[in-house]
Amino acid sequence: MIETFASLLPQGLSMLAASVLIVTSFAASFITVAFGIGGGAVMLTVMATLVPPAALIATHGVIQLGSNLGRAAMTFGHIHWPAIPAFAAGSLIGAGLGGAVVVNLPPAWVQIGVGAFVIWSVLAKPPRIVRDWPLVIGAISSFLTMFFGATGLFVATFTKSQGLARHAYVAT
């Protein structure tokens, strides 16, 4: 069984590193379920030490997509739908602009940016326009995601300002 697992790993990723990533993924999911936010930042921080910078954001994005789709499926009835269309439109704009810029950044800048963004997400408070406008938060968060991956703490300022119930907050 261990040989089968090892054969599925990307070249250069050790069994120990893969095991750390799997355990971290479970812990990060628990953090998000328990507190509504933060698991993505934990996952990204650990991944930054184990995954090559060039693959970091894309790999994290795939992991987060699966995690978020699973959470959305389980909490579908609690999603705060009025915010979704404008947020989605902003996300398309931000992802397009961010994707055009991020491909030209040196890998070291991405690593420094990830660290700085995680620290900023914990210590700073986004401006009011971000908290009040789903189109703006969608555009900015998707733009930043192209560089730094985990923008859940940033998006949480918007969802928190909506005064949602606990389940709707986690679902949205």
Backbone hydrogen bonds in HBPLUS format (Angstrom, degrees):
<---DONOR---> <-ACCEPTOR-->    atom                        ^
c    i                          cat <-CA-CA->   ^        H-A-AA   ^      H-
h    n   atom  resd res      DA  || num        DHA   H-A  angle D-A-AA Bond
n    s   type  num  typ     dist DA aas  dist angle  dist       angle   num
A0005-PHE N   A0001-MET O   3.01 MM   4  6.31 161.6  2.04 151.4 155.9     1
A0006-ALA N   A0002-ILE O   2.87 MM   4  6.07 162.0  1.90 149.9 155.2     2
A0007-SER N   A0003-GLU O   2.95 MM   4  6.13 143.6  2.08 141.5 150.9     3
A0008-LEU N   A0005-PHE O   3.10 MM   3  5.36 144.3  2.24 104.1 114.3     4
A0009-LEU N   A0006-ALA O   3.29 MM   3  5.41 154.1  2.36 102.4 109.8     5
A0013-LEU N   A0010-PRO O   3.10 MM   3  5.72 162.0  2.13 140.5 140.8     6
A0018-ALA N   A0014-SER O   2.95 MM   4  6.19 163.8  1.97 151.1 155.8     7
A0019-SER N   A0015-MET O   2.86 MM   4  6.01 156.1  1.92 146.6 153.5     8
A0020-VAL N   A0016-LEU O   2.91 MM   4  6.18 157.1  1.96 151.3 157.4     9
A0021-LEU N   A0017-ALA O   2.95 MM   4  6.21 156.8  2.01 148.4 154.7    10
A0022-ILE N   A0018-ALA O   2.94 MM   4  6.20 154.1  2.01 148.8 155.6    11
A0023-VAL N   A0019-SER O   2.97 MM   4  6.17 170.2  1.98 154.5 156.8    12
A0024-THR N   A0020-VAL O   2.85 MM   4  5.94 158.3  1.90 146.8 153.9    13
A0025-SER N   A0021-LEU O   2.87 MM   4  5.99 148.6  1.97 140.8 149.3    14
A0026-PHE N   A0022-ILE O   3.14 MM   4  6.49 157.6  2.19 150.1 154.4    15
A0027-ALA N   A0023-VAL O   2.98 MM   4  6.26 164.2  2.00 151.3 156.0    16
A0028-ALA N   A0024-THR O   2.71 MM   4  5.85 161.0  1.75 153.9 159.4    17
A0029-SER N   A0025-SER O   2.94 MM   4  6.09 155.6  2.00 144.6 151.1    18
A0030-PHE N   A0026-PHE O   2.98 MM   4  6.24 154.9  2.05 146.8 153.7    19
A0031-ILE N   A0027-ALA O   2.93 MM   4  6.24 156.5  1.99 149.2 155.5    20
A0032-THR N   A0028-ALA O   3.00 MM   4  6.28 161.1  2.04 149.9 154.2    21
A0033-VAL N   A0029-SER O   2.95 MM   4  6.17 161.0  1.99 150.7 155.9    22
A0034-ALA N   A0030-PHE O   2.80 MM   4  5.92 164.4  1.82 154.8 159.6    23
A0035-PHE N   A0031-ILE O   2.85 MM   4  5.81 160.4  1.89 150.4 155.6    24
A0036-GLY N   A0032-THR O   2.61 MM   4  4.66 133.3  1.82 128.0 137.5    25
A0042-VAL N   A0038-GLY O   3.14 MM   4  6.42 156.4  2.20 150.6 157.1    26
A0043-MET N   A0039-GLY O   2.90 MM   4  6.13 166.5  1.92 154.2 157.8    27
A0044-LEU N   A0040-GLY O   2.88 MM   4  6.02 162.9  1.91 147.6 152.6    28
A0045-THR N   A0041-ALA O   2.97 MM   4  6.05 157.4  2.03 144.0 149.9    29
A0046-VAL N   A0042-VAL O   3.12 MM   4  6.39 164.6  2.14 155.0 157.8    30
A0047-MET N   A0043-MET O   2.88 MM   4  6.03 164.3  1.90 153.0 158.4    31
A0048-ALA N   A0044-LEU O   2.91 MM   4  6.03 145.0  2.03 145.2 153.6    32
A0049-THR N   A0046-VAL O   3.07 MM   3  5.57 150.5  2.16 110.7 119.1    33
A0050-LEU N   A0047-MET O   2.95 MM   3  5.09 144.8  2.08 104.7 115.5    34
A0051-VAL N   A0047-MET O   2.78 MM   4  5.48 159.0  1.82 169.2 165.0    35
A0055-ALA N   A0052-PRO O   2.91 MM   3  5.53 144.3  2.04 119.8 129.7    36
A0056-LEU N   A0052-PRO O   3.07 MM   4  6.04 122.3  2.41 147.1 161.3    37
A0056-LEU N   A0053-PRO O   3.29 MM   3  5.01 146.6  2.41  94.7 104.2    38
A0059-THR N   A0055-ALA O   2.97 MM   4  5.88 162.9  2.00 154.2 159.7    39
A0060-HIS N   A0056-LEU O   2.92 MM   4  6.03 164.7  1.95 152.4 157.4    40
A0061-GLY N   A0057-ILE O   2.83 MM   4  5.94 150.5  1.91 143.8 152.4    41
A0062-VAL N   A0058-ALA O   3.09 MM   4  6.41 152.8  2.17 148.2 153.6    42
A0063-ILE N   A0059-THR O   3.10 MM   4  6.40 162.7  2.13 151.4 156.1    43
A0064-GLN N   A0060-HIS O   2.84 MM   4  6.05 164.7  1.87 154.9 159.1    44
A0065-LEU N   A0061-GLY O   2.86 MM   4  5.98 151.8  1.93 144.2 152.2    45
A0066-GLY N   A0062-VAL O   3.15 MM   4  6.39 166.2  2.17 150.1 152.1    46
A0067-SER N   A0063-ILE O   3.01 MM   4  6.25 162.5  2.04 149.5 154.9    47
A0068-ASN N   A0064-GLN O   2.74 MM   4  5.83 167.5  1.76 154.5 158.0    48
A0069-LEU N   A0065-LEU O   2.89 MM   4  5.97 159.4  1.93 149.8 155.7    49
A0070-GLY N   A0066-GLY O   3.04 MM   4  6.12 157.9  2.09 144.0 150.1    50
A0071-ARG N   A0067-SER O   2.99 MM   4  6.25 158.6  2.04 146.7 152.6    51
A0072-ALA N   A0068-ASN O   2.84 MM   4  5.98 159.5  1.88 147.2 153.3    52
A0073-ALA N   A0069-LEU O   2.91 MM   4  6.06 155.3  1.97 146.3 152.7    53
A0074-MET N   A0070-GLY O   3.07 MM   4  6.28 154.3  2.13 145.2 151.8    54
A0075-THR N   A0071-ARG O   2.95 MM   4  6.07 138.6  2.12 145.6 156.7    55
A0078-HIS N   A0075-THR O   2.88 MM   3  5.57 160.6  1.92 126.2 132.8    56
A0079-ILE N   A0076-PHE O   3.32 MM   3  5.61 167.9  2.33 112.4 115.9    57
A0084-ILE N   A0081-TRP O   3.03 MM   3  5.29 146.3  2.15 113.0 122.8    58
A0087-PHE N   A0083-ALA O   3.18 MM   4  6.16 158.9  2.23 153.0 159.3    59
A0088-ALA N   A0084-ILE O   2.80 MM   4  5.87 163.0  1.83 160.7 165.0    60
A0089-ALA N   A0085-PRO O   2.99 MM   4  6.22 158.6  2.03 148.3 153.9    61
A0090-GLY N   A0086-ALA O   2.98 MM   4  6.17 163.7  2.00 149.4 153.9    62
A0091-SER N   A0087-PHE O   2.84 MM   4  6.06 146.2  1.96 144.1 154.5    63
A0092-LEU N   A0088-ALA O   3.07 MM   4  6.39 152.3  2.15 149.2 154.5    64
A0093-ILE N   A0089-ALA O   3.25 MM   4  6.57 159.8  2.29 148.2 153.1    65
A0094-GLY N   A0090-GLY O   2.89 MM   4  6.10 172.5  1.90 157.3 159.2    66
A0095-ALA N   A0091-SER O   2.85 MM   4  5.90 162.4  1.88 150.2 155.2    67
A0096-GLY N   A0092-LEU O   3.09 MM   4  6.12 157.8  2.14 141.4 147.4    68
A0097-LEU N   A0093-ILE O   3.06 MM   4  6.32 167.2  2.08 155.2 158.3    69
A0098-GLY N   A0094-GLY O   2.83 MM   4  5.84 166.1  1.85 150.6 155.5    70
A0099-GLY N   A0095-ALA O   2.84 MM   4  5.72 156.8  1.89 141.4 148.3    71
A0100-ALA N   A0096-GLY O   3.25 MM   4  6.36 145.5  2.38 137.4 145.2    72
A0101-VAL N   A0098-GLY O   3.13 MM   3  5.24 132.2  2.37  98.1 110.7    73
A0102-VAL N   A0098-GLY O   2.86 MM   4  5.94 172.7  1.87 164.9 166.6    74
A0104-ASN N   A0101-VAL O   3.14 MM   3  5.96 165.0  2.16 124.7 129.2    75
A0105-LEU N   A0102-VAL O   3.18 MM   3  5.47 173.2  2.19 117.5 118.4    76
A0109-TRP N   A0106-PRO O   3.00 MM   3  5.49 129.3  2.27 112.7 125.2    77
A0110-VAL N   A0106-PRO O   3.38 MM   4  6.83 148.9  2.48 147.3 156.1    78
A0110-VAL N   A0107-PRO O   3.08 MM   3  5.13 119.6  2.46  95.8 110.7    79
A0111-GLN N   A0107-PRO O   3.12 MM   4  6.51 158.6  2.17 153.8 158.4    80
A0112-ILE N   A0108-ALA O   3.01 MM   4  6.25 166.0  2.03 152.1 155.6    81
A0113-GLY N   A0109-TRP O   2.80 MM   4  5.88 157.4  1.85 144.9 152.3    82
A0114-VAL N   A0110-VAL O   2.85 MM   4  6.08 153.5  1.92 150.6 157.1    83
A0115-GLY N   A0111-GLN O   3.18 MM   4  6.44 169.3  2.19 151.7 153.3    84
A0116-ALA N   A0112-ILE O   2.96 MM   4  6.17 167.7  1.97 154.6 158.4    85
A0117-PHE N   A0113-GLY O   2.80 MM   4  5.87 156.8  1.86 148.6 155.4    86
A0118-VAL N   A0114-VAL O   3.00 MM   4  6.20 160.4  2.04 153.4 157.8    87
A0119-ILE N   A0115-GLY O   3.14 MM   4  6.37 165.3  2.16 150.0 153.8    88
A0120-TRP N   A0116-ALA O   2.87 MM   4  6.07 163.8  1.90 150.0 155.1    89
A0121-SER N   A0117-PHE O   2.79 MM   4  5.92 158.5  1.84 149.8 155.8    90
A0122-VAL N   A0118-VAL O   3.21 MM   4  6.43 145.5  2.34 143.5 151.1    91
A0123-LEU N   A0119-ILE O   3.02 MM   4  6.21 159.9  2.07 153.6 159.4    92
A0124-ALA N   A0120-TRP O   2.79 MM   4  5.27 162.6  1.82 150.3 153.0    93
A0130-VAL N   A0127-PRO O   3.03 MM   3  5.65 139.5  2.20 115.0 125.2    94
A0131-ARG N   A0128-ARG O   2.91 MM   3  5.06 118.2  2.30  99.9 115.9    95
A0132-ASP N   A0128-ARG O   3.07 MM   4  6.28 140.6  2.23 154.4 165.6    96
A0137-ILE N   A0133-TRP O   3.01 MM   4  6.31 167.6  2.03 159.9 163.5    97
A0138-GLY N   A0134-PRO O   2.88 MM   4  5.87 155.4  1.94 142.3 149.4    98
A0139-ALA N   A0135-LEU O   3.02 MM   4  6.21 159.7  2.07 144.0 149.2    99
A0140-ILE N   A0136-VAL O   2.88 MM   4  6.05 175.9  1.88 160.3 161.6   100
A0141-SER N   A0137-ILE O   2.87 MM   4  5.72 161.1  1.90 142.5 149.0   101
A0142-SER N   A0138-GLY O   3.07 MM   4  6.00 158.8  2.12 140.5 146.6   102
A0143-PHE N   A0139-ALA O   2.97 MM   4  6.04 154.8  2.04 144.8 152.4   103
A0144-LEU N   A0140-ILE O   2.89 MM   4  6.09 167.4  1.90 154.3 157.5   104
A0145-THR N   A0141-SER O   2.82 MM   4  5.94 146.2  1.93 140.7 150.9   105
A0146-MET N   A0142-SER O   3.27 MM   4  6.47 143.9  2.41 140.8 147.1   106
A0147-PHE N   A0144-LEU O   2.94 MM   3  5.34 144.5  2.07 108.6 119.1   107
A0148-PHE N   A0144-LEU O   2.78 MM   4  5.91 172.3  1.79 165.5 168.0   108
A0149-GLY N   A0145-THR O   3.04 MM   4  4.26 147.7  2.14 108.8 116.2   109
A0150-ALA N   A0148-PHE O   3.00 MM   2  6.04 132.9  2.23 109.9  96.2   110
A0154-PHE N   A0151-THR O   3.01 MM   3  5.12 122.4  2.35  99.9 114.8   111
A0155-VAL N   A0151-THR O   2.91 MM   4  6.26 161.2  1.95 158.3 163.5   112
A0156-ALA N   A0152-GLY O   2.83 MM   4  5.92 143.5  1.96 144.2 154.6   113
A0157-THR N   A0154-PHE O   3.26 MM   3  5.81 149.4  2.36 108.8 115.9   114
A0158-PHE N   A0155-VAL O   2.92 MM   3  5.44 133.3  2.14 111.9 123.6   115
A0159-THR N   A0155-VAL O   3.17 MM   4  6.62 162.2  2.21 154.2 157.5   116
A0160-LYS N   A0156-ALA O   2.78 MM   4  5.71 156.8  1.83 145.7 152.7   117
A0161-SER N   A0157-THR O   3.25 MM   4  6.19 146.0  2.37 127.2 135.2   118
A0161-SER N   A0158-PHE O   3.05 MM   3  5.20 119.5  2.43  98.3 113.2   119
A0162-GLN N   A0159-THR O   3.19 MM   3  5.26 150.3  2.28  99.6 108.5   120
A0163-GLY N   A0160-LYS O   3.25 MM   3  5.85 170.4  2.26 117.1 119.8   121
A0169-TYR N   A0165-ALA O   2.85 MM   4  6.02 153.2  1.92 160.3 169.0   122
A0170-VAL N   A0166-ARG O   3.19 MM   4  6.48 163.9  2.21 152.3 154.8   123
A0171-ALA N   A0167-HIS O   2.92 MM   4  6.05 159.8  1.96 147.4 154.0   124
A0172-THR N   A0168-ALA O   2.88 MM   4  5.81 158.3  1.93 145.8 150.7   125
